Amino acid sequence: MRKSSAFSKPDRTTFRILFKRYVSAHLVKEAIDTFNRMEEFNLKDEGSFSNLIDALCEYKHVIEAEELCFGKNGDCAEVLNY
């Protein structure tokens, strides 16, 4: 059995669950803000971005996912800045 610590740090699975819960409650901004805070835990990477996009698409927020991927104008502008 694994010991739990009061000071455990979240991992990618924790953030994936957060993305899905926020997006399922239509709290898209909060999900995106959570993705941006992943830098604090050295977890912000392409895999985490894919998890966010996956959650957005799964819960029918495809337009928001598209805007994150391609920018609001539809061109391949700055996608990720990390």
C-alpha positions, 0 to 999 in steps of 0.5 A: 500500500502506498503512503499518502502525504499531506504534501502530495503534489498533483500529477498529470492525471489529477489535472486531466480529471480537473479539466474534465470536471470543469469542462463538463460543468461548462467552466471552460475558462477555469479549465484553461486557467488550470492548464496555465497554472500547470507551470507551477508544477512543471507539468505544462507540456504538449500531453497536458495540452492534448488532455485539455483539448480532449476534454473540451471536445468530449464535452462539446466545446469544440469551438473553444478547442479550435480557438485554443489550437488555431487562434480566434482568427482561424490562422495558426497563430501562437498556439502555445507559449511555454 
